[in-house]
């Protein structure tokens, strides 16, 4: 029978079988971050709306169309927003806790949900989970390289080989301002060839026109001016140094002058990873440098760089690569109790096995032995303990190896030791 209630459009449930895949991926993330020396940051789901309008940018689609915002119950009410991304919140936390006073370099990572009101698509939902890192305090291209290499390391640790790294420099604000003038002149001359969405974007964020996937926009901007031609010597040297460090590491990439990213706070290095097995919706994640954001949000002028990856897209790419291992929530032991006294004994024995550090369960439905054995098989139990009231009266139980099918009678007092020795012996 269909449920009266359904999950909302763009929101979904992750059931235990699928959660195993998430746990596998998150375990790799946490191991990678341990190796790179990043500490985990956990941020609130809700922030002041102004944090995102100032930090992300009023002219971005995220702020203008996609945020979940609402008024709280204070007097006067304050506008709050479910976080659409986590960099602004990380910067707010860095400023609020005066992290820069105690350490010269901050290396944070986070894994958590974010929210955007947009049309659901493959690997992207209105509530989605993002993994990101922030490296705050270094202006050097070596910091850019570390962050990009961390992304490469994660992707390859997940078994994803068919991917592309796109790289560009967005320059500093004054360089981008000069480029914006030239780009607008170019776009206005081709206004009739552009989509209505790109015409709208021209007024608020013309660089985003370059990122459009619509055929008419791609064709109209094929020979658009390149921002790399507007870089001053310092920005050009920074970008070349980043490229040289990636070359030294043997990382393959393409320089793509149309890569602009969708948020206003980026400066200089911008990058994006694409999963080439995913079809049209191929963005795995990306990021860039945001040297002006901390000062813009009220902190001291501080350079920073980071990235964000969508967990759903990473899982899709790993699945396409055949890299996700077969997993099941296997039990070490299933305890079968037959009879009133045996069922009570099964509950207590299961508790003792769990206290010994093993995964154990028992029947809580009063089923027959045949049904309980089927349940043990369904749960992939490695061992089954079987006892009825008569066996308990004799102080014994049967211990069955579900892989080799060998079965032995065990004294109740020795049962836990025998199980542990079998587990230790594999």
KEDO-598173 format. One record per residue (C-alpha): residue number from 1; x, y, z. Coordinates in Angstrom, 1 decimal. Layout:
<pts>
{seq=NUM, X=X, Y=Y, Z=Z}
...
</pts>
This chain:
<pts>
{seq=1, X=0.0, Y=0.0, Z=0.0}
{seq=2, X=1.4, Y=3.4, Z=-0.9}
{seq=3, X=2.3, Y=5.7, Z=1.9}
{seq=4, X=0.2, Y=8.7, Z=2.5}
{seq=5, X=3.3, Y=10.8, Z=2.8}
{seq=6, X=6.3, Y=10.9, Z=0.4}
{seq=7, X=9.6, Y=12.5, Z=0.6}
{seq=8, X=9.7, Y=16.0, Z=-0.9}
{seq=9, X=10.9, Y=16.6, Z=-4.5}
{seq=10, X=14.7, Y=16.7, Z=-4.5}
{seq=11, X=14.9, Y=15.1, Z=-1.0}
{seq=12, X=15.4, Y=11.4, Z=-0.5}
{seq=13, X=16.0, Y=8.7, Z=2.1}
{seq=14, X=19.3, Y=6.8, Z=2.2}
{seq=15, X=18.5, Y=3.3, Z=3.4}
{seq=16, X=20.9, Y=1.1, Z=5.4}
{seq=17, X=22.1, Y=-0.9, Z=2.3}
{seq=18, X=23.0, Y=2.3, Z=0.5}
{seq=19, X=24.5, Y=3.8, Z=3.6}
{seq=20, X=27.2, Y=1.2, Z=3.5}
{seq=21, X=28.4, Y=2.8, Z=0.3}
{seq=22, X=28.5, Y=6.2, Z=1.9}
{seq=23, X=30.4, Y=4.8, Z=4.9}
{seq=24, X=33.0, Y=3.3, Z=2.5}
{seq=25, X=33.4, Y=6.7, Z=0.7}
{seq=26, X=33.5, Y=8.7, Z=3.9}
{seq=27, X=36.0, Y=6.3, Z=5.4}
{seq=28, X=38.4, Y=7.0, Z=2.5}
{seq=29, X=37.7, Y=10.8, Z=2.8}
{seq=30, X=38.7, Y=10.7, Z=6.5}
{seq=31, X=41.8, Y=8.6, Z=5.9}
{seq=32, X=42.9, Y=11.1, Z=3.2}
{seq=33, X=42.3, Y=14.1, Z=5.4}
{seq=34, X=44.3, Y=12.4, Z=8.2}
{seq=35, X=47.2, Y=12.0, Z=5.8}
{seq=36, X=47.0, Y=15.6, Z=4.7}
{seq=37, X=46.7, Y=17.0, Z=8.2}
{seq=38, X=43.2, Y=18.5, Z=7.9}
{seq=39, X=41.0, Y=18.7, Z=11.0}
{seq=40, X=37.2, Y=18.2, Z=10.8}
{seq=41, X=35.0, Y=21.2, Z=11.0}
{seq=42, X=31.3, Y=20.8, Z=11.9}
{seq=43, X=29.1, Y=23.8, Z=11.1}
{seq=44, X=25.5, Y=24.8, Z=11.7}
{seq=45, X=23.0, Y=24.0, Z=9.0}
{seq=46, X=21.5, Y=27.5, Z=9.4}
{seq=47, X=23.3, Y=30.8, Z=9.0}
{seq=48, X=22.3, Y=34.5, Z=8.6}
{seq=49, X=21.0, Y=35.1, Z=5.0}
{seq=50, X=23.4, Y=38.1, Z=4.8}
{seq=51, X=26.4, Y=35.8, Z=5.2}
{seq=52, X=25.6, Y=34.2, Z=1.9}
{seq=53, X=24.4, Y=37.3, Z=0.1}
{seq=54, X=27.6, Y=39.1, Z=1.0}
{seq=55, X=30.0, Y=36.1, Z=0.7}
{seq=56, X=28.6, Y=34.2, Z=-2.3}
{seq=57, X=27.3, Y=37.2, Z=-4.2}
{seq=58, X=23.9, Y=38.8, Z=-4.9}
{seq=59, X=24.3, Y=38.2, Z=-8.6}
{seq=60, X=24.8, Y=34.5, Z=-8.4}
{seq=61, X=22.1, Y=32.0, Z=-9.1}
{seq=62, X=22.7, Y=30.5, Z=-5.7}
{seq=63, X=21.7, Y=33.6, Z=-3.9}
{seq=64, X=19.1, Y=35.0, Z=-6.3}
{seq=65, X=17.2, Y=31.8, Z=-7.1}
{seq=66, X=18.3, Y=28.7, Z=-5.1}
{seq=67, X=18.5, Y=29.5, Z=-1.4}
{seq=68, X=16.0, Y=28.2, Z=1.2}
{seq=69, X=15.5, Y=31.3, Z=3.3}
{seq=70, X=12.9, Y=32.1, Z=6.0}
{seq=71, X=12.2, Y=34.6, Z=8.9}
{seq=72, X=12.8, Y=33.4, Z=12.4}
{seq=73, X=10.7, Y=34.2, Z=15.5}
{seq=74, X=12.9, Y=37.0, Z=16.9}
{seq=75, X=11.5, Y=40.6, Z=17.1}
{seq=76, X=12.2, Y=42.0, Z=14.7}
{seq=77, X=12.5, Y=38.8, Z=12.7}
{seq=78, X=15.9, Y=37.9, Z=11.1}
{seq=79, X=16.3, Y=36.3, Z=7.7}
{seq=80, X=18.0, Y=32.9, Z=8.0}
{seq=81, X=19.1, Y=30.4, Z=5.3}
{seq=82, X=19.7, Y=26.7, Z=5.1}
{seq=83, X=23.4, Y=26.7, Z=4.0}
{seq=84, X=23.7, Y=26.4, Z=0.2}
{seq=85, X=27.5, Y=25.9, Z=0.5}
{seq=86, X=29.9, Y=25.6, Z=3.4}
{seq=87, X=32.8, Y=28.0, Z=2.6}
{seq=88, X=31.1, Y=31.1, Z=3.8}
{seq=89, X=30.2, Y=29.3, Z=7.1}
{seq=90, X=33.8, Y=28.1, Z=7.5}
{seq=91, X=35.1, Y=31.7, Z=7.0}
{seq=92, X=32.5, Y=33.0, Z=9.5}
{seq=93, X=33.7, Y=30.4, Z=12.0}
{seq=94, X=37.4, Y=31.3, Z=11.3}
{seq=95, X=36.7, Y=34.9, Z=12.0}
{seq=96, X=34.4, Y=34.4, Z=15.0}
{seq=97, X=36.8, Y=32.1, Z=16.8}
{seq=98, X=39.9, Y=34.3, Z=15.9}
{seq=99, X=41.7, Y=31.2, Z=14.5}
{seq=100, X=44.3, Y=33.3, Z=12.7}
{seq=101, X=45.6, Y=34.7, Z=16.1}
{seq=102, X=46.7, Y=31.2, Z=17.2}
{seq=103, X=47.9, Y=29.6, Z=14.0}
{seq=104, X=49.5, Y=30.8, Z=10.8}
{seq=105, X=47.9, Y=28.2, Z=8.6}
{seq=106, X=44.4, Y=26.6, Z=9.0}
{seq=107, X=43.6, Y=23.3, Z=7.3}
{seq=108, X=39.9, Y=22.3, Z=7.8}
{seq=109, X=37.6, Y=19.7, Z=6.1}
{seq=110, X=33.9, Y=19.0, Z=6.4}
{seq=111, X=31.3, Y=16.5, Z=5.3}
{seq=112, X=27.7, Y=17.5, Z=5.6}
{seq=113, X=24.4, Y=18.5, Z=3.9}
{seq=114, X=23.7, Y=21.6, Z=2.0}
{seq=115, X=20.5, Y=22.9, Z=0.4}
{seq=116, X=19.7, Y=24.5, Z=-2.9}
{seq=117, X=16.3, Y=24.9, Z=-4.6}
{seq=118, X=17.1, Y=23.8, Z=-8.1}
{seq=119, X=15.8, Y=21.2, Z=-10.5}
{seq=120, X=16.9, Y=17.8, Z=-9.3}
{seq=121, X=19.3, Y=16.1, Z=-11.7}
{seq=122, X=21.6, Y=13.1, Z=-11.8}
{seq=123, X=23.6, Y=13.1, Z=-8.6}
{seq=124, X=22.3, Y=16.4, Z=-7.4}
{seq=125, X=19.4, Y=16.9, Z=-5.0}
{seq=126, X=17.9, Y=19.8, Z=-3.2}
{seq=127, X=19.4, Y=18.4, Z=-0.1}
{seq=128, X=22.9, Y=17.1, Z=-1.1}
{seq=129, X=26.0, Y=16.1, Z=0.8}
{seq=130, X=29.2, Y=17.9, Z=0.2}
{seq=131, X=32.8, Y=17.2, Z=1.1}
{seq=132, X=35.1, Y=20.2, Z=1.2}
{seq=133, X=38.4, Y=21.5, Z=2.4}
{seq=134, X=39.6, Y=25.0, Z=3.3}
{seq=135, X=43.3, Y=26.0, Z=3.5}
{seq=136, X=43.4, Y=29.4, Z=5.0}
{seq=137, X=46.5, Y=31.6, Z=5.5}
{seq=138, X=48.8, Y=31.0, Z=2.5}
{seq=139, X=49.0, Y=33.1, Z=-0.7}
{seq=140, X=51.5, Y=30.8, Z=-2.3}
{seq=141, X=50.9, Y=28.7, Z=-5.4}
{seq=142, X=52.1, Y=25.7, Z=-3.4}
{seq=143, X=48.9, Y=25.9, Z=-1.4}
{seq=144, X=46.9, Y=25.9, Z=-4.6}
{seq=145, X=48.8, Y=22.8, Z=-5.7}
{seq=146, X=48.2, Y=21.0, Z=-2.3}
{seq=147, X=44.5, Y=21.6, Z=-2.5}
{seq=148, X=44.2, Y=20.4, Z=-6.1}
{seq=149, X=46.4, Y=17.4, Z=-5.4}
{seq=150, X=44.2, Y=16.5, Z=-2.4}
{seq=151, X=41.3, Y=16.4, Z=-4.9}
{seq=152, X=43.3, Y=14.2, Z=-7.2}
{seq=153, X=44.3, Y=11.9, Z=-4.4}
{seq=154, X=40.7, Y=11.5, Z=-3.2}
{seq=155, X=39.4, Y=10.7, Z=-6.7}
{seq=156, X=42.1, Y=8.2, Z=-7.4}
{seq=157, X=41.7, Y=6.6, Z=-4.0}
{seq=158, X=38.0, Y=6.0, Z=-4.9}
{seq=159, X=39.2, Y=4.0, Z=-8.0}
{seq=160, X=38.0, Y=6.7, Z=-10.4}
{seq=161, X=40.4, Y=6.9, Z=-13.3}
{seq=162, X=38.3, Y=8.4, Z=-16.2}
{seq=163, X=38.2, Y=12.0, Z=-15.1}
{seq=164, X=39.4, Y=15.4, Z=-16.3}
{seq=165, X=40.8, Y=18.3, Z=-14.3}
{seq=166, X=40.0, Y=21.7, Z=-15.8}
{seq=167, X=42.1, Y=24.6, Z=-14.7}
{seq=168, X=41.9, Y=28.4, Z=-15.1}
{seq=169, X=42.9, Y=31.7, Z=-13.4}
{seq=170, X=40.2, Y=34.3, Z=-12.7}
{seq=171, X=42.8, Y=36.9, Z=-11.8}
{seq=172, X=42.4, Y=39.5, Z=-9.1}
{seq=173, X=39.4, Y=41.8, Z=-8.9}
{seq=174, X=40.9, Y=44.7, Z=-10.9}
{seq=175, X=42.0, Y=42.3, Z=-13.6}
{seq=176, X=38.6, Y=40.6, Z=-13.8}
{seq=177, X=37.0, Y=44.1, Z=-14.0}
{seq=178, X=39.0, Y=44.9, Z=-17.1}
{seq=179, X=38.1, Y=41.5, Z=-18.5}
{seq=180, X=34.4, Y=42.0, Z=-17.7}
{seq=181, X=34.3, Y=45.2, Z=-19.8}
{seq=182, X=35.9, Y=43.3, Z=-22.8}
{seq=183, X=33.6, Y=40.3, Z=-22.4}
{seq=184, X=30.5, Y=42.4, Z=-22.2}
{seq=185, X=31.4, Y=44.2, Z=-25.4}
{seq=186, X=31.9, Y=40.8, Z=-27.0}
{seq=187, X=28.6, Y=39.4, Z=-25.7}
{seq=188, X=26.6, Y=42.5, Z=-26.6}
{seq=189, X=27.8, Y=42.2, Z=-30.2}
{seq=190, X=26.3, Y=38.6, Z=-30.2}
{seq=191, X=23.3, Y=39.2, Z=-28.0}
{seq=192, X=20.9, Y=37.9, Z=-30.7}
{seq=193, X=22.7, Y=34.5, Z=-30.7}
{seq=194, X=22.5, Y=34.0, Z=-26.9}
{seq=195, X=19.9, Y=32.2, Z=-24.9}
{seq=196, X=17.5, Y=34.2, Z=-22.8}
{seq=197, X=19.1, Y=32.9, Z=-19.6}
{seq=198, X=22.6, Y=34.1, Z=-20.8}
{seq=199, X=21.1, Y=37.5, Z=-21.7}
{seq=200, X=19.8, Y=37.8, Z=-18.2}
{seq=201, X=23.2, Y=36.8, Z=-16.7}
{seq=202, X=24.9, Y=39.4, Z=-18.8}
{seq=203, X=23.5, Y=42.1, Z=-16.5}
{seq=204, X=24.6, Y=40.6, Z=-13.2}
{seq=205, X=27.4, Y=38.1, Z=-13.8}
{seq=206, X=28.5, Y=38.0, Z=-17.5}
{seq=207, X=31.4, Y=35.5, Z=-16.8}
{seq=208, X=28.7, Y=32.9, Z=-16.1}
{seq=209, X=27.7, Y=33.1, Z=-19.8}
{seq=210, X=30.9, Y=31.3, Z=-20.6}
{seq=211, X=29.9, Y=28.4, Z=-18.4}
{seq=212, X=26.5, Y=27.8, Z=-20.1}
{seq=213, X=26.0, Y=24.4, Z=-21.6}
{seq=214, X=23.3, Y=25.5, Z=-24.1}
{seq=215, X=24.3, Y=24.9, Z=-27.7}
{seq=216, X=23.6, Y=28.4, Z=-28.8}
{seq=217, X=25.7, Y=29.9, Z=-26.0}
{seq=218, X=28.6, Y=27.5, Z=-26.6}
{seq=219, X=28.7, Y=28.4, Z=-30.3}
{seq=220, X=28.3, Y=32.2, Z=-29.6}
{seq=221, X=31.2, Y=32.3, Z=-27.1}
{seq=222, X=33.6, Y=30.0, Z=-28.9}
{seq=223, X=36.0, Y=32.8, Z=-29.7}
{seq=224, X=35.3, Y=34.9, Z=-26.6}
{seq=225, X=38.2, Y=36.9, Z=-25.2}
{seq=226, X=40.3, Y=34.9, Z=-22.6}
{seq=227, X=40.7, Y=36.1, Z=-19.1}
{seq=228, X=44.3, Y=34.8, Z=-19.1}
{seq=229, X=45.1, Y=37.6, Z=-21.6}
{seq=230, X=44.1, Y=40.1, Z=-19.0}
{seq=231, X=46.3, Y=38.8, Z=-16.1}
{seq=232, X=49.0, Y=41.1, Z=-14.7}
{seq=233, X=52.5, Y=39.7, Z=-14.3}
{seq=234, X=52.0, Y=38.6, Z=-10.7}
{seq=235, X=48.8, Y=36.7, Z=-11.4}
{seq=236, X=50.3, Y=35.1, Z=-14.5}
{seq=237, X=53.4, Y=34.0, Z=-12.6}
{seq=238, X=51.2, Y=32.5, Z=-9.9}
{seq=239, X=49.2, Y=30.5, Z=-12.4}
{seq=240, X=52.3, Y=29.3, Z=-14.2}
{seq=241, X=53.8, Y=28.2, Z=-10.9}
{seq=242, X=50.6, Y=26.2, Z=-10.0}
{seq=243, X=50.8, Y=24.5, Z=-13.5}
{seq=244, X=54.4, Y=23.7, Z=-13.0}
{seq=245, X=53.8, Y=22.1, Z=-9.6}
{seq=246, X=51.0, Y=20.0, Z=-11.1}
{seq=247, X=53.3, Y=19.0, Z=-14.0}
{seq=248, X=56.0, Y=18.0, Z=-11.6}
{seq=249, X=53.5, Y=15.7, Z=-9.9}
{seq=250, X=52.5, Y=14.1, Z=-13.2}
{seq=251, X=48.9, Y=15.4, Z=-13.0}
{seq=252, X=47.1, Y=15.8, Z=-16.3}
{seq=253, X=44.9, Y=18.8, Z=-16.8}
{seq=254, X=43.5, Y=21.1, Z=-19.4}
{seq=255, X=43.6, Y=24.9, Z=-19.3}
{seq=256, X=40.0, Y=26.0, Z=-20.0}
{seq=257, X=39.4, Y=29.7, Z=-20.3}
{seq=258, X=35.7, Y=29.2, Z=-20.0}
{seq=259, X=35.9, Y=27.8, Z=-16.5}
{seq=260, X=34.6, Y=30.5, Z=-14.3}
{seq=261, X=32.8, Y=28.8, Z=-11.4}
{seq=262, X=29.5, Y=30.0, Z=-10.1}
{seq=263, X=30.4, Y=32.0, Z=-7.0}
{seq=264, X=31.6, Y=35.5, Z=-6.8}
{seq=265, X=34.4, Y=35.1, Z=-4.2}
{seq=266, X=36.9, Y=33.3, Z=-6.4}
{seq=267, X=40.3, Y=34.9, Z=-7.3}
{seq=268, X=43.2, Y=33.6, Z=-9.3}
{seq=269, X=43.2, Y=29.8, Z=-9.5}
{seq=270, X=39.9, Y=28.0, Z=-10.3}
{seq=271, X=39.5, Y=24.3, Z=-11.0}
{seq=272, X=37.0, Y=21.6, Z=-11.6}
{seq=273, X=37.0, Y=17.8, Z=-11.8}
{seq=274, X=34.7, Y=16.1, Z=-14.3}
{seq=275, X=33.7, Y=12.5, Z=-14.2}
{seq=276, X=33.9, Y=11.4, Z=-17.8}
{seq=277, X=31.6, Y=8.3, Z=-17.3}
{seq=278, X=28.7, Y=10.4, Z=-16.0}
{seq=279, X=27.2, Y=11.9, Z=-19.2}
{seq=280, X=26.0, Y=15.5, Z=-19.3}
{seq=281, X=25.9, Y=16.0, Z=-15.5}
{seq=282, X=29.6, Y=15.3, Z=-15.0}
{seq=283, X=30.8, Y=17.8, Z=-12.4}
{seq=284, X=32.3, Y=15.9, Z=-9.5}
{seq=285, X=33.5, Y=19.0, Z=-7.7}
{seq=286, X=35.8, Y=22.0, Z=-7.8}
{seq=287, X=37.0, Y=25.1, Z=-6.1}
{seq=288, X=39.5, Y=27.8, Z=-6.2}
{seq=289, X=41.3, Y=30.6, Z=-4.4}
{seq=290, X=39.2, Y=33.3, Z=-2.5}
{seq=291, X=41.7, Y=35.8, Z=-1.2}
{seq=292, X=39.2, Y=38.6, Z=-0.6}
{seq=293, X=36.4, Y=36.7, Z=1.1}
{seq=294, X=37.6, Y=36.8, Z=4.7}
{seq=295, X=38.2, Y=40.6, Z=4.6}
{seq=296, X=34.8, Y=41.0, Z=2.9}
{seq=297, X=33.1, Y=39.2, Z=5.8}
{seq=298, X=34.7, Y=41.4, Z=8.4}
{seq=299, X=38.0, Y=39.5, Z=9.1}
{seq=300, X=41.6, Y=40.5, Z=8.5}
{seq=301, X=42.9, Y=40.4, Z=4.9}
{seq=302, X=43.8, Y=36.7, Z=4.6}
{seq=303, X=44.4, Y=34.5, Z=1.5}
{seq=304, X=42.6, Y=31.1, Z=1.3}
{seq=305, X=41.8, Y=28.3, Z=-1.1}
{seq=306, X=39.4, Y=25.3, Z=-1.0}
{seq=307, X=37.2, Y=22.9, Z=-2.9}
{seq=308, X=33.8, Y=21.1, Z=-2.6}
{seq=309, X=32.8, Y=17.7, Z=-3.9}
{seq=310, X=29.3, Y=16.3, Z=-4.2}
{seq=311, X=29.2, Y=12.9, Z=-2.4}
{seq=312, X=26.4, Y=11.6, Z=-4.7}
{seq=313, X=28.4, Y=12.4, Z=-7.8}
{seq=314, X=31.5, Y=10.7, Z=-6.4}
{seq=315, X=29.5, Y=7.6, Z=-5.7}
{seq=316, X=28.1, Y=7.6, Z=-9.2}
{seq=317, X=31.6, Y=7.9, Z=-10.7}
{seq=318, X=33.0, Y=5.2, Z=-8.4}
{seq=319, X=30.1, Y=2.9, Z=-9.3}
{seq=320, X=30.7, Y=3.6, Z=-13.1}
{seq=321, X=34.3, Y=2.6, Z=-12.5}
{seq=322, X=33.3, Y=-0.6, Z=-10.8}
{seq=323, X=35.3, Y=0.5, Z=-7.8}
{seq=324, X=32.7, Y=0.2, Z=-5.0}
{seq=325, X=33.4, Y=-3.1, Z=-3.1}
{seq=326, X=30.6, Y=-5.5, Z=-2.4}
{seq=327, X=29.5, Y=-4.8, Z=1.2}
{seq=328, X=27.0, Y=-6.1, Z=3.6}
{seq=329, X=26.4, Y=-5.6, Z=7.3}
{seq=330, X=27.5, Y=-9.1, Z=8.1}
{seq=331, X=27.0, Y=-10.5, Z=11.6}
{seq=332, X=29.7, Y=-12.4, Z=13.4}
{seq=333, X=27.1, Y=-14.5, Z=15.3}
{seq=334, X=23.4, Y=-15.2, Z=15.2}
{seq=335, X=22.0, Y=-16.8, Z=18.3}
{seq=336, X=19.0, Y=-19.2, Z=17.8}
{seq=337, X=16.9, Y=-19.9, Z=20.9}
{seq=338, X=14.2, Y=-22.5, Z=20.7}
{seq=339, X=11.7, Y=-22.4, Z=23.6}
{seq=340, X=10.8, Y=-19.9, Z=26.3}
{seq=341, X=13.9, Y=-20.3, Z=28.4}
{seq=342, X=16.2, Y=-20.5, Z=25.4}
{seq=343, X=14.8, Y=-17.3, Z=24.0}
{seq=344, X=15.6, Y=-15.5, Z=27.2}
{seq=345, X=19.1, Y=-17.1, Z=27.2}
{seq=346, X=19.6, Y=-16.0, Z=23.6}
{seq=347, X=19.0, Y=-12.4, Z=24.5}
{seq=348, X=21.5, Y=-12.5, Z=27.3}
{seq=349, X=24.1, Y=-14.5, Z=25.3}
{seq=350, X=23.8, Y=-12.0, Z=22.4}
{seq=351, X=24.5, Y=-9.2, Z=24.9}
{seq=352, X=27.6, Y=-10.9, Z=26.1}
{seq=353, X=28.9, Y=-11.5, Z=22.6}
{seq=354, X=28.3, Y=-7.8, Z=21.7}
{seq=355, X=30.2, Y=-6.8, Z=24.9}
{seq=356, X=33.1, Y=-8.8, Z=23.6}
{seq=357, X=33.3, Y=-6.6, Z=20.6}
{seq=358, X=31.5, Y=-8.8, Z=18.0}
{seq=359, X=28.4, Y=-8.1, Z=15.9}
{seq=360, X=25.6, Y=-10.3, Z=17.1}
{seq=361, X=21.8, Y=-10.6, Z=16.9}
{seq=362, X=19.0, Y=-13.0, Z=17.9}
{seq=363, X=15.4, Y=-13.7, Z=16.9}
{seq=364, X=12.9, Y=-11.3, Z=18.4}
{seq=365, X=9.8, Y=-12.7, Z=16.7}
{seq=366, X=9.5, Y=-16.2, Z=18.2}
{seq=367, X=10.1, Y=-17.9, Z=14.8}
{seq=368, X=10.8, Y=-21.5, Z=14.1}
{seq=369, X=14.4, Y=-22.9, Z=13.8}
{seq=370, X=14.0, Y=-23.0, Z=10.0}
{seq=371, X=12.9, Y=-19.4, Z=9.9}
{seq=372, X=15.7, Y=-18.3, Z=12.2}
{seq=373, X=18.3, Y=-20.1, Z=10.1}
{seq=374, X=17.0, Y=-18.3, Z=7.0}
{seq=375, X=17.4, Y=-15.0, Z=8.9}
{seq=376, X=21.0, Y=-15.9, Z=9.8}
{seq=377, X=21.7, Y=-16.6, Z=6.1}
{seq=378, X=20.0, Y=-13.3, Z=5.1}
{seq=379, X=22.2, Y=-11.4, Z=7.6}
{seq=380, X=25.3, Y=-13.1, Z=6.4}
{seq=381, X=26.1, Y=-14.4, Z=9.8}
{seq=382, X=29.5, Y=-16.2, Z=10.0}
{seq=383, X=28.5, Y=-18.4, Z=13.0}
{seq=384, X=25.2, Y=-19.5, Z=14.4}
{seq=385, X=24.7, Y=-20.6, Z=18.0}
{seq=386, X=21.7, Y=-23.0, Z=18.5}
{seq=387, X=20.2, Y=-24.0, Z=21.8}
{seq=388, X=16.8, Y=-25.2, Z=22.9}
{seq=389, X=15.5, Y=-25.7, Z=26.5}
{seq=390, X=16.9, Y=-29.3, Z=26.6}
{seq=391, X=20.4, Y=-28.2, Z=25.5}
{seq=392, X=20.4, Y=-25.5, Z=28.1}
{seq=393, X=19.4, Y=-28.0, Z=30.8}
{seq=394, X=22.4, Y=-30.1, Z=29.7}
{seq=395, X=24.7, Y=-26.9, Z=29.8}
{seq=396, X=25.5, Y=-27.1, Z=26.1}
{seq=397, X=24.8, Y=-25.4, Z=22.7}
{seq=398, X=25.6, Y=-26.1, Z=19.1}
{seq=399, X=28.0, Y=-23.8, Z=17.2}
{seq=400, X=27.7, Y=-23.9, Z=13.5}
{seq=401, X=30.2, Y=-22.4, Z=11.0}
{seq=402, X=28.0, Y=-21.0, Z=8.2}
{seq=403, X=30.9, Y=-20.9, Z=5.7}
{seq=404, X=32.4, Y=-24.3, Z=6.2}
{seq=405, X=29.2, Y=-25.8, Z=7.6}
{seq=406, X=31.1, Y=-27.6, Z=10.4}
{seq=407, X=29.1, Y=-27.9, Z=13.6}
{seq=408, X=30.3, Y=-28.7, Z=17.1}
{seq=409, X=28.8, Y=-29.0, Z=20.6}
{seq=410, X=30.2, Y=-26.5, Z=23.0}
{seq=411, X=29.9, Y=-26.2, Z=26.8}
{seq=412, X=28.0, Y=-23.0, Z=27.6}
{seq=413, X=30.8, Y=-21.8, Z=29.9}
{seq=414, X=33.3, Y=-22.1, Z=26.9}
{seq=415, X=31.0, Y=-20.7, Z=24.3}
{seq=416, X=32.3, Y=-17.1, Z=24.2}
{seq=417, X=35.9, Y=-18.2, Z=24.2}
{seq=418, X=35.4, Y=-20.6, Z=21.3}
{seq=419, X=33.6, Y=-18.0, Z=19.3}
{seq=420, X=36.4, Y=-15.5, Z=19.9}
{seq=421, X=39.1, Y=-17.9, Z=19.0}
{seq=422, X=37.3, Y=-18.7, Z=15.7}
{seq=423, X=37.0, Y=-15.0, Z=14.9}
{seq=424, X=40.6, Y=-14.4, Z=15.7}
{seq=425, X=41.6, Y=-17.3, Z=13.5}
{seq=426, X=39.6, Y=-15.9, Z=10.6}
</pts>
